[in-house]
């Protein structure tokens, strides 16, 4: 009869965490989204963008926000649920009934592991795609020519090398202009300078042309073929149409470039493998150069260099990437590949290839002599140029550059794993804190969450910087905060599991007594 009791108890504990988890996730996501809106709203409104595009920008920011706030929500849920259970003496009743602390912690940690797995899939499959689409959309928006991007007191190039505009005052809300001067160089035979006291600009519905309505000004024209001819025209209202301004938003359909934030783990592992191959090839070239120096001193012939280099490995690395490729093969049918046409008569089976002809298909290419990588071979009979002593410096720079590129992508790979695993580390920290100070209330939840978040993300940012600079390995750069909080959480669970440390209504005074030394009583 013990198993049904444990299942009922596990469901009860998990239900106590669902409401605070959902509330914390929604609250943190909304707060960070409002911060994002406050930062980007002024750069988007006023460019003539439809509201659907502005909404798309903020919706594409949500996946990154959720990836960061999900571990926070787990910590808040654990702190709140266990502090409520301990404050209502439910934990004491469960222990009195023979339920151990391990039985109470196991379902919560299992649920945290499930949330961590979902967070990892979210950050590896959803987040890179949304980041790539968001970056492409922001680049397209930046290419769009808005009215408020025209700077005051500056000659702005409206149409390249043809139409220039200067205004003393520009109101981005109403598109009104004050003290306007226009330099029209579109006609190769004439140069026009248009001045106006004020004006207004507007775009056509298609967004390709710009209309300027100028008030109270004049037009001065100079004929380049006859400099003595000068025309001046006064006007009250002058309407000018400037074609092909390009104020419409042109969406990029295919953008092959991706940064490390826009790649999944399997793509980044491919980049890391390519960087390592490049570093290995640079080391081999360095050894070749040094060997040729030694051979020069010994009076020997130059060494041979394998022109094939390090063969690339197209097989996905890791069980996770292999599983993804296998699942993709099941879901997406493979494209049929036509066999290449056979050229010329095929040799009989068992016949030897002709001497002096091209090597058979698939045969390795011969090793060719070379002194410097990439240089052509000297003609037959010509003296071989030997290498100077300091020529390996460039190869060492190639090795270091390849190592740094590999390290930056490895740091990003470990970051995806570490942020997802932070759900488990935060749960380990939150359980003993809530059991030790059950009457801390909302203040304990907020204070503990703020301290943990600050320490964790400062360590994460600092570790990323150290890992990119090759000061520490990418693993320790990203996993040190998780290991630290996991060790603190396990130590806290070991302390609160003892019978003498059962929760008895501790509050903030107990927290201060824990960290402040006690005064000795004066006899």
N, C-alpha and C positions, 0 to 999 in steps of 0.2 A: 504493500500500500504506500510505500515511500515514494515511488516514482511518480504517481499522479500528483502527490503533494508538491514535489519539486517542480513539475511542469506548471501547476497552478501558480506556485510562487514565482517562477520565472516569468510567466505572462504578466503577473501583477507588477513585478518590478519594471518590466519593459513598458507597460502602459503608463507607469509613473514618469517615464522619461520622454514619452512621445510628445506630450503637450509643450513642455519647456523646450524640447529640441526644435519643434516647428516654429514656436514663437521666437526663439533666439535666432534661428536661421533667417526668418522673415525680417526681423528687426535689424539685424546686422547688414543684411543685403540691401534693405531699403535705405539705411543710413549711408552706406558706401555709394549707393546709386545716386542719392541726392547730392553727395559730394562731387560725384562725377558730372552730374548735370550742372552744378554750380560752376565747375571749371570749364566745361565745354559749351555751355549754352550760348554765351556771348560770341563765341567763334562760329556758331552755326546759324543763329537767327540773324537775318539781315542780308544773307547771300542769295536770297531768292530761291532757297531750297524748299521743296514740298515738305509738309509735316511728316509724310511717310518716311522720307530719308532721315530726318532728324530723329524720329522714333526708332528707326533701324540702327542708327549709331548707338543709342543708349541700350537697346535690346542686345546688341552684339557685345556690350560691355558686361552683361549679366553673367555669362559663363565664368569669366575670370573672377568676378566678385564672389560667386558661389564657391569656387575652388578655394578661395582664401577664408571665407566665413564658415565653411562647414566644420573644420576642426574647432573653431571658436564655439559654435553652437553645441558641439558634443560636450565640451568642458562645462558650459553653463548648465546644460541639462543634467549632467552628473552631479554637479555641485548642488543644484536646487533640489533634485529628487532625493538624494541621500540625506541632505540636511533636513528636509521635511520628514523623511522617514525616521531619522534619529531624533528630531525634536518632538515628534509624536510618540516616541518610545516604541515604535514598531520594530526597530532593529533589536532593542533589548528583548522584546517579546519573542522574536524569532530565535535569538540566541538561547533564551530560556527554554524554548521548545526543542532544542537540540540541533538547530540549523547553524552550521558553521559559517564563518565569514567567506570561506572559499565558495560555498554554495550560493551566497549572495552576490559575489563578485563575478562568478563565471558567466551567467547569462548577459550581464552588462558588457563585459569584455568581448564576448562573442558578438553581440550586436555592434560594438564599436569596430570590431574587425570587419564585419559586413559593411558598415558605413565606410570604412577605409578602402575596401575593395571597390565600392561604387565611386568613391571620390577619385581613386586612381584611374578607373575607366573614364570618368568624366574629364579629368585633366589630360588624358592621353588621346582620347578620341574626339571629344566635343570641343575642348578648349583650343587646340591648335587650329581647327577649321574656323572657329569664330574669330580668333586673332588674325588669321590670314585675310578673312573677308573684311574685318574691321579696318585693317591697315590699308587694304586696297581701296575701300570706300573713302577713307580719310585722305588718301593721296588724290583720288578723283575730285574730292571737294576742294582741295587746295589748288588744283589746276583750274578750277572754275573762277572766272574773273568777276568778283562782286563789286558793287558800287562803293561800299564803305572801305574797300581796300585801297582806294585812291587816297593818297596822303595830302594833307593840307600843306600849303606853302612849298610844294615840291612839283616839279615838272614830271607828270606821270605819262608813261608810254601806253596809250590806249590801243593803238594798232602799230605793230612793229614798223619803225622807221617811216611812218606815214602820218600818224595823228598823235599829237601830244596835248595834254590838258593840265592847266594849273589853276587852282582855286584857293583863295585865302581862307574860306570856311566851307566845310562839307558837313552837312547834317545827314548821318546814315539812316535816321528814322524816316525822314521825308524826302531824301535825295535832293535837297535844295543846295544850291551853290551860291557863293558870294565872291564878287571880284574875280571873274573868270577870264582866263586868257588861253586861247587855243592856237596851236601852231599846226597848220595843215600843210603837209609836204607831199600829199598824194599826187598832185599834178606836177610832172617833171618840168613843165614850162613856166609854171607860176608858183609863187610862194604866198600863202595867205596867213595873216595874223588876225584873229577874231577876238575882240574884247567885248565883255558884257558886265553890266552892273550886278546882275543876278541871273539865276537860271534854275532849271530842274532837269533831272535826267530820269529816263525810264527805259525799260527793255521791252522788246516785242514779246508776244506770247510764246513764241518759239525759243526766245532767249538768245538768238543769234545776233540781233542788231540792237544798237543803242540810239535812242532818240534824245536829243538835247534841245530844250526850249530856252532860248536866251532872250533877255530883256534889256533894252536900253544900252546899246553898244554900237560899235562900228567894225567895219571890215577893211583891212588894208592889204592891197595886193601889189606885188612887184613882179614884173615880167623879166624873166632871167635873160631872154634874148635881147631885150632893150631895157637896160637898167634905168634909163631916163623916164620910163613910163611908170607912173605911180597912181593907183586908184584908191579912193577912200569912199566908203559907203556907210551912211548912218542908218540905223534901223531902230524900231521900237520892239518888234518881236521877230526873232530869227529862229527857224526850226531846222535842225541839222540831223541827218540820219547817217550814222556810222555803221557800215555793214561789217559782218563777220567779226564781231567782237568776241564771240565765243563764250557767252554767259550761261550756256546750257550745261547741265551736268552730264558728262559722258562717262558711262560706267565701263570699267575694264572687265572684260569677260574672262580672259585667261591670263593669269600672272604666275609665271613659273618660279619666280624668286620667292624663297621662304627663309626667314630668320629662324634662330633656334626656338623662339617662342611660338613659331607657326609649324613646327614639326612634331610628329609623334616620336615615340621612343625608337621604333624600328628605323625610321628615317635618320634620326640622329646617330644611331649605332652605325648605320652605313657611312655617315660622314666621319665618325670616329675611326672606323676601319680604314677609310681612304687616307685620313691624316696619318695614321700609323704606318701605312704602306709608304707614304711619301717620306716619313722620317726614316724608315728602314732603307729606302732607296738612297736617301742622302747619306746615311752612315756607310752604305756600301760604296758610294762614290768617294767618300772621304778615305776609306781604307784603300781604294784603288789609287787615289792620288798619292797617298803616303807610300804605298808599295812601289809606285813608279819612281818616286824620289830615291827610295832605297836601291832600286834596280839601276838608276842612273849612277849612283855612287859605286855600285859593284860592276858597272859596265855590262849589264845584261840587257836583253831585249825587253820592250815594254810589256806590261801585263795586259791581259785580255779582259774586256768588259762585256758582260752579258747584256745585250740590248733588249732582252725581254723584260728585265727588271722583276719586280715583285708582282706575281700574278694576282689580280683582284679576285676576291671571294664574294660571289653574288648570293650565296646561301644566307638566309636571315640568321642573325646571331641571337641565341637565347631561346628557351622553350616558349616564352610568351610570344615572340615574333613568329616562331615556326607555327604555333597554334593559330595565330591570326591569319597567316598565309593559308593554312589548311582550311580554316573556316571560310576565307574568301574564295577558295577554290570550290567549296561546296555551294556557296550562295551564288557566285557569279560564274557562268559557263566560260570555259577557256576558249579563246579565239583560235580558229583553225589556221595553221601555218602551212602554206604550200611548199612542197619540196623544191629545192633549186633545180633548174634544168641541168642535165648532164651535157657537158661540152666535150666533143670529140669522142673517138672510140675508147672504150674502157679496156684496160689490160686484162689478160686472162688471169684467172685465179692461180696464184702461186708464182706468177711471172715477176721478175725483178724489174724495178724502174730503170729507165734508160739513164746512163751516166751523162752528166752535164745538163740535164733538163731541170725543170722546176721541181722542187720537193713536193712529195705527195701531200694531199690535203690533211691537215691535222698534225703534220710533222713539226717538231720544234725548229725554230729558226737557228741558224748557226751563230756561234759566239764570235763577235767581231772585235778586233783590237781597237782601243780608243784610249786617249790620254785624259782629255777633259770631257765630261758628259755633254752630249749634244753637239760636239764638234765633228766636222767631216774628217774622214781618214786622209792622211797625207798620201800623195801619189807614190806608186811603186818606185823604190830606189831613193826616195827623198829622205833626208835625215829627220828623225823623229824629234819634235820639240819637247824638251823635258820641262818639268814643272818647277816653279819657284817654291821657296820654303813656305811663304805665307798664303798660299792659294787655297788652303782648307778653311779659311775663315768664313767664306760664303757658304760652304757646306754646313758648318756649325750653325749659322744663322737659319738655314733651311730646317735643320733638325729642331731648333728651338721654336720657330714659327709653327711647325707642324704639331709639336707637343702642346703649344698653347691653344691651338685651334681644337685639338682633340680634348684638352682639359675643359675648355669652355662648354663643349657639347656634353661631356660626361657630367659636369656639374649640373647642367639642366636636366639630364636624365635622372640623376640621384635626387634632384629637387622634387620631381614628380612623385617619386617613391616616398621621400621623406615627409612631404606635406600630407600625403594620404595617410601615412603611418602615424602622423601626429594625432589623429583621432584616438588611437590606442594609448599613446603616451599621455594625452590630456585626461583620458578616463582614469588611467592609473594614478595621476596626480590628484584628480578631483575627489576620488572616493575617500582616501584617508583624511583629507582636509575637511570634508563635510562630516565625517564621523567623529572627528576630534572636536570640532566646534559646531555642534548642531544648532545652536541658537544664534548663530551669526546673522541669519536672515539674508535679505537682499544685499545688504552692505558687504557681507562676506563674499557673496557670489561675484559682485562687481569688482571688489578690490582684488580678489584672487585672480579673476579672469584678466584684469588689466595688467597685473604683475606678470602672469604667465605669458600673455600675448607679447608684452614688451620685450621680455627676456628672449622669448623664442624667435621673434622676427628680427630683433637686432642681431642675434647669433646667426640667423639664416642669411641675412644680408652681408654681415661681416665674413662669414664662411664662404659665400659666393665670391666675394672679392679676393679672398686668399686663394681659393681654388683656381680662379681664372689666372692668377699670377704665378701659379705653380709653387706656392709656398707650402701648401698642404695637399694631400690627395683629395680628389673629388668626393670620395666616400666620407672621410672625416669632416670635410668642409660642410657637407649637408646633413650628416647624421649626428653630429655632436650634440645639438640641442635635443634631439629625440632621445639619445642615449642618456643625457643628463636628467631629463624629466622622467624617463622610465626608471632610472636608478632611484631617484627621489620618491617616486610613487611606490616602488616595491619596498623601499625602506619604511615608508609610512604605513603600508599595509602590514608589514611585519610588526610594527609597534602597536597598531590598534588591534591586532588580533589577540593580544594578551588579555586575560580576564580582568586584570586590574585597570585596563585602559578602555573599559566599556564606556560608551557615551552617556554622560550624566548631566547634560544640559550646559556644556561649555559655551561661553560667549566671548566677546572681545577682550574682557579682562583676562581670561585664560590665555588668549593669544598673546597679550603683552607679557604675561608671566612666563610664557614659554620662551620668549626671545630675550627678555630683560633679566638680569641676575637678581636674585632675591636678596633683600637686606637681612643681615644677621641680627637677631634679637639681642638688645643690650641687656646684660644681666643687671 
